[in-house]
Amino acid sequence: MAKPAQGAKYRGSIHDFPDFDPSQDAETLYNAMKGFGSDKEAILELITSRSNRQRQEICQNYKSLYGKDLIADLKYELTGKFERLIVGLMRPPAYGDAKEMKDAISGIGTDEKCLIEILASRTNEQIHQLVAAYKDAYERDLEADVIGDTSGHFRKMLVVLLQGTREEDDVVSEDLVQQDVQDLYEAGELKWGTDEAQFIYILGNRSKQHLRLVFDEYLKTTGKPIEASIRGELSGDFEKLMLAVVKCIRSTPEYFAERLFKAMKGLGTRDNTLIRIMVSRSELDMLDIREIFRTKYEKSLYSMIKNDTSGEYKKALLKLCGGDDDAAGQFFPEAAQVAYQMWELSAVARVELKGTVHPARDFNPDADAKALRKAMKGLGTDEDTIINIITHRSNAQRQQIRQAFKSHFGRDLMADLKSEISGDLARLILGLMMPPAHYEAKQLKKAMEGAGTDEQALIEILATRTNAEIRAINEAYKEDYHKSLEDALSSDTSGHFKRILISLATGNREEGGEDRERAREDAQEIADTSSGDKSSLETRFMMILCTRSYQHLRRVFQEFVKMTNYDVEHTIKKEMSGDVRDAFVAIVQSVKNKPLFFADKLYKSMKGAGTDEKTLTRIMVSRSEIDLLNIRREFIEKYDKSLHQAIEGDTSGDFLKALLAICGGED
């Protein structure tokens, strides 16, 4: 069994079995596989209850007693995922890693994600043992095989990691930290092109303690986390590898919690990833992974495995997991502490927001107006020209084109576009042509007119816009519909939901920084769910969530976790329902991470049968010049596929072309 560092607490889920008798265990396994069929229950119960060291003794005794290879017999008797899991547990850890590396680089294609996961997360000692095990098992040199199967900067960084020479000194030089921050900044953000060698040298060799300080200083110096710079400066597998290295430097258990979540979410399970992590971390840090999983995803690792797998395979995985952390949605104290630290990090991050649509260089509104007129004149319409011009101009430039069109031809460009294009493409193009505040006002009007109200659209717009944007929407609504937005909301909604929307629609959210003492008071105010009725609780939440600044609310949420061991979002979902719950959750998610909020909305608009074109169009239009690039990054980070790919798989024709142009690139 892997031993924890001196003085450290053992954080694995598998322990040495007391009163261990390897001969008895060998006999039990032999009997379980003897005759017709095998006793899978007995096999999984025994193997998942022994440490890896004990399993090696069982293998030796099995060979001594029966002259047979235990792993070969298990392979013969078992099948599928269950066989892969049990056989994986029987190998010494270094040989398990060696087998995974061999499988990743042999045959057609390379499993880059497996290479990244293993080499980014292992310690120097584990890397040295892996290299030796690979040589012993396959009589081949691992470095040579990696070099032969990869290329470019990705290959260079893998080779650096394969040396297992990361510094391990916990004494950190402040001068060297500052120097590394400057070198990374100059190699990426300040340089035309990127000096990848600097990223490789610093991230591949410096100690974890040193790099954590480098990341903190980098954020303070540049205003953006190192991950944002890596995403902006690097690409492909090299970018994924460097992000994995950074994640493992920050927290190896958090990296694995994320990998496990992604292996099981959505349709289908990535069983190879699930097996590899559950086996390799069971005697290292499974308890830490479970805590972080519970904190980040508001469900236990145990419950997700239980719902996502079946049969003996499920039983064996649950044994490796070692316990269920779902206690009615409550964080246990260690997980609450992790959540607190996550908020601490988000409170200092100043993420630079970037759109995907920018003003065109050498802009000529007269030439654009003439090209659009030509595209719509005569028989048929040249949709490609319309899409190309309108999606590659900023909104301010589009307003100049409208004016030039009227000056040249005495015609209204919007009216001409309406008569020439139709359906989803028309809604998208006409949306792009409207000034933002007027477009948002129209979306709110549409959400309230006719039979039924589109509450989700009202929430999405009013819960996420800045004060300045809300005020501009109010003016546009009054100008276009001769009625105040507040009156419209009052006549179309009711109860607490109406009060929340009207509060948000005033555009009077505070804009200052955080006040720690007041944040504690605010957290206490909403933490007390037992006093008063539901109406009183909703009023208290509204007074805080609808009026405090985003920065202050981040601190409130952090204090809330510290005070209650709950995440504020979980409490809202537990204590409230319907539109009130949805509105508060939207505010909380927007405060936590607005680009991620929109990434989630976009994903939901395209998943499953049918596409919610209205939501897809509304977000693509309204965020295109604000933070669509950030939304793209959150999308690929969370869903393991790019926004570009999702749009490509879910839409078609000219609507698809226009959306991809706004999307602005493939990640």
Residue pairs with C-beta under 8 A, 6 or more apart in sequence:
1 12
1 14
1 15
1 16
1 51
1 52
1 53
1 54
1 283
2 12
2 52
2 93
2 283
2 284
3 10
4 10
4 11
11 284
11 285
11 286
11 287
11 288
12 281
12 282
12 283
12 284
12 285
12 286
12 287
13 282
13 283
13 286
13 287
13 290
13 320
13 321
13 322
13 323
14 48
14 50
14 51
14 52
14 282
14 283
14 286
14 320
14 322
15 51
16 50
16 51
16 53
16 54
17 49
17 50
17 51
17 54
20 50
20 54
20 57
22 54
22 57
22 58
22 60
22 61
23 61
23 65
25 46
25 50
25 54
25 58
25 61
26 58
26 61
26 62
26 65
26 66
26 70
27 65
28 42
28 46
29 42
29 43
29 46
29 47
29 58
29 62
29 70
30 62
30 65
30 66
31 39
31 42
32 38
32 39
32 40
32 42
32 43
32 46
33 39
33 43
33 73
33 74
33 77
38 77
38 78
40 78
40 82
40 312
41 312
41 315
43 74
43 77
43 78
43 86
44 82
44 86
44 312
44 315
44 316
44 319
45 319
47 55
47 86
47 89
47 90
47 316
48 89
48 316
48 319
48 320
49 319
50 58
51 283
52 89
52 92
52 93
52 283
55 89
55 90
56 92
58 70
59 69
59 70
59 71
59 90
62 68
62 69
62 70
62 73
63 69
63 70
70 90
71 87
71 90
71 91
74 83
74 86
74 87
74 90
75 83
75 87
78 86
78 87
80 313
81 271
81 275
81 309
81 313
82 311
82 312
82 313
82 316
84 271
84 272
84 275
85 275
85 278
85 279
85 313
85 316
85 317
86 316
88 96
88 275
88 276
88 279
89 279
89 282
89 320
91 99
92 133
93 126
93 129
93 280
93 283
94 126
94 129
94 130
94 132
94 133
95 133
95 136
95 137
96 276
96 279
96 280
97 118
97 122
97 126
97 130
97 133
97 280
98 130
98 133
98 134
98 137
98 138
98 142
99 137
100 114
100 118
100 276
101 114
101 115
101 118
101 130
101 134
101 142
101 145
101 146
102 134
102 137
102 138
102 145
103 111
103 114
104 110
104 111
104 112
104 114
104 115
105 111
105 115
105 145
105 146
105 148
105 149
110 149
110 150
112 150
112 154
112 237
112 240
113 240
113 273
114 272
114 273
114 276
115 146
115 150
115 158
116 237
116 240
116 241
116 244
117 244
117 259
117 273
117 276
117 277
118 130
119 127
119 158
119 161
119 162
119 241
120 161
120 241
120 244
120 245
120 247
120 248
120 255
121 244
121 248
121 252
121 255
121 256
122 130
122 164
123 164
124 164
124 165
124 166
124 168
125 164
126 164
127 161
127 162
127 163
127 164
128 164
130 142
131 142
131 143
131 162
131 164
134 140
134 141
134 142
134 145
135 141
135 142
142 162
143 159
143 162
146 155
146 158
146 159
146 162
147 155
147 159
150 158
150 237
152 238
153 196
153 200
153 234
153 238
154 236
154 237
154 238
154 241
156 196
156 200
157 200
157 203
157 204
157 238
157 241
157 242
157 245
158 241
160 200
160 201
160 204
160 205
161 204
161 245
165 205
166 204
166 205
166 206
166 207
166 208
167 205
167 206
167 207
167 210
168 207
169 207
170 207
170 209
172 207
172 209
172 210
172 213
173 210
176 210
177 210
177 213
177 214
177 217
178 217
180 202
180 206
180 210
180 214
181 214
181 217
181 218
181 221
183 198
183 202
184 198
184 199
184 202
184 214
184 218
184 226
184 229
185 218
185 221
185 222
185 229
186 195
186 198
187 194
187 195
187 196
187 197
187 198
187 199
188 194
188 195
188 199
188 229
188 230
188 232
188 233
189 222
189 229
189 232
189 233
194 233
194 234
196 234
196 238
199 230
199 233
199 234
199 242
202 211
202 214
203 211
203 242
203 245
203 246
203 249
204 245
206 214
208 249
211 249
212 249
212 250
214 226
215 225
215 226
215 246
215 249
215 250
218 225
218 226
218 229
219 225
219 226
219 348
219 349
219 350
220 348
222 229
223 350
223 352
224 349
224 350
224 351
224 352
225 349
225 351
226 246
227 243
227 246
228 351
228 352
228 633
230 239
230 242
230 243
230 246
231 239
231 243
231 633
234 242
244 255
247 254
247 255
247 258
248 255
251 292
252 285
253 285
253 288
253 289
253 291
253 292
254 292
254 296
256 277
256 281
256 285
256 289
257 289
257 290
257 292
257 293
257 296
257 297
257 301
258 296
259 273
259 277
260 273
260 274
260 277
260 278
260 289
260 293
260 301
260 304
261 293
261 296
261 297
261 304
262 270
262 273
262 640
263 269
263 270
263 271
263 273
263 274
263 277
264 270
264 274
264 304
264 305
264 308
266 639
269 308
269 309
274 305
274 309
274 317
278 286
278 317
278 320
278 321
279 320
281 289
282 320
282 322
286 320
286 321
286 322
287 322
289 301
290 300
290 301
290 302
290 321
290 322
290 323
290 325
291 325
291 332
291 334
291 335
291 338
292 335
292 338
293 299
293 300
293 301
293 304
293 325
294 300
294 301
294 325
294 326
294 331
294 332
294 335
295 331
295 335
295 336
295 338
295 339
295 342
295 567
296 342
297 304
298 329
298 567
298 569
298 570
299 326
300 324
300 325
300 326
301 321
301 325
302 318
302 321
302 323
302 324
302 325
302 326
303 324
303 326
305 314
305 317
305 318
305 321
306 314
306 318
309 317
325 332
325 335
329 566
329 570
329 574
330 565
330 566
331 339
331 561
331 565
331 566
331 567
332 565
333 565
335 565
336 561
336 562
336 565
339 561
339 567
340 558
340 561
340 562
343 554
343 555
343 557
343 558
343 561
344 558
346 554
346 592
346 593
347 514
347 551
347 554
347 555
347 558
351 595
351 630
353 595
353 626
353 627
353 630
354 627
354 628
354 629
354 630
355 623
355 624
355 625
355 626
355 627
355 628
355 629
356 624
356 628
356 629
356 632
356 662
356 663
356 664
356 665
357 391
357 392
357 393
357 394
357 624
357 625
357 628
357 662
357 664
358 394
358 625
359 393
359 394
359 396
359 397
360 392
360 393
360 394
360 397
363 393
363 397
363 400
365 397
365 400
365 401
365 403
365 404
366 404
366 408
368 389
368 393
368 397
368 401
368 404
369 401
369 404
369 405
369 407
369 408
369 409
369 413
370 408
371 385
371 389
372 385
372 386
372 389
372 401
372 405
372 413
372 416
373 405
373 408
373 409
373 411
373 416
374 382
374 385
375 381
375 382
375 383
375 385
375 386
376 382
376 386
376 416
376 417
376 420
381 420
381 421
383 421
383 425
383 654
383 657
384 654
384 657
386 417
386 420
386 421
386 429
387 425
387 429
387 654
387 657
387 658
387 661
388 661
389 401
390 398
390 429
390 432
390 433
390 658
391 432
391 658
391 661
391 662
392 661
393 401
394 625
395 432
395 435
395 436
395 625
398 432
398 433
399 435
401 413
402 413
402 414
402 433
405 411
405 412
405 413
405 416
406 412
406 413
413 433
414 430
414 433
414 434
417 426
417 429
417 430
417 433
418 426
418 430
421 429
421 654
423 655
424 613
424 617
424 651
424 655
425 653
425 654
425 655
425 658
427 613
427 614
427 617
428 617
428 620
428 621
428 655
428 658
428 659
429 658
431 439
431 617
431 618
431 621
432 621
432 624
432 662
434 442
435 476
436 469
436 472
436 622
437 469
437 472
437 473
437 475
437 476
438 476
438 479
438 480
439 621
439 622
440 461
440 465
440 469
440 473
440 476
440 622
441 473
441 476
441 477
441 480
441 481
441 485
442 480
443 457
443 461
443 618
443 622
444 457
444 458
444 461
444 462
444 473
444 477
444 485
444 488
445 477
445 480
445 481
445 488
446 454
446 457
447 453
447 454
447 455
447 457
447 458
448 454
448 458
448 488
448 489
448 492
453 492
453 493
454 614
455 493
455 497
455 579
455 582
456 582
456 615
457 614
457 615
457 618
458 489
458 493
458 501
459 501
459 579
459 582
459 583
459 586
460 586
460 601
460 615
460 618
460 619
461 473
461 622
462 470
462 501
462 504
462 505
463 504
463 583
463 586
463 587
463 590
464 586
464 590
464 594
464 597
464 598
465 473
465 507
467 507
467 508
467 509
467 511
468 507
469 507
470 504
470 505
470 506
470 507
471 507
473 485
474 484
474 485
474 505
474 507
477 483
477 484
477 485
477 488
478 484
478 485
481 488
485 505
486 502
486 505
486 506
489 498
489 501
489 502
489 505
490 498
490 502
493 501
493 579
495 580
496 535
496 538
496 539
496 542
496 580
497 578
497 579
497 580
497 583
499 542
500 542
500 546
500 580
500 583
500 584
501 583
503 542
503 546
503 547
504 546
508 547
509 546
509 547
509 548
509 549
509 550
510 547
510 548
510 549
510 552
511 549
512 549
512 551
512 552
513 549
513 551
513 552
514 549
514 551
514 552
514 554
514 555
515 552
515 555
516 555
518 552
519 552
519 555
519 556
519 558
519 559
520 559
520 563
522 544
522 548
522 552
522 556
522 559
523 556
523 557
523 559
523 560
523 562
523 563
524 563
525 540
525 544
526 537
526 540
526 541
526 544
526 556
526 560
526 568
526 571
527 560
527 563
527 564
527 571
529 537
529 571
529 575
532 540
534 575
534 576
537 575
537 576
538 576
538 580
541 572
541 576
541 584
542 584
544 553
544 556
545 553
545 584
545 587
545 588
546 587
548 556
550 590
550 591
553 591
554 591
554 592
556 568
557 567
557 568
557 588
557 591
557 592
560 566
560 567
560 568
560 571
561 567
561 568
564 571
568 588
569 585
569 588
569 589
569 592
572 581
572 584
572 585
572 588
573 581
573 585
576 584
586 597
589 596
589 597
589 600
590 597
593 634
594 627
595 627
595 630
595 631
595 633
595 634
596 634
596 638
598 619
598 623
598 627
598 631
598 634
599 631
599 632
599 634
599 635
599 638
599 639
599 643
600 638
601 615
601 619
602 615
602 616
602 619
602 620
602 631
602 635
602 643
602 646
603 635
603 638
603 639
603 646
604 612
604 615
605 611
605 612
605 613
605 615
605 616
605 619
606 612
606 616
606 646
606 647
606 649
606 650
611 650
611 651
613 651
613 655
616 647
616 651
616 659
619 631
620 628
620 659
620 662
620 663
621 662
623 631
624 662
628 662
628 663
628 664
629 664
631 643
632 642
632 643
632 644
632 663
632 664
632 665
632 667
633 667
635 641
635 642
635 643
635 646
635 667
636 642
636 643
636 667
639 646
642 666
642 667
643 663
643 667
644 660
644 663
644 665
644 666
644 667
645 666
647 656
647 659
647 660
647 663
648 656
648 660
651 659
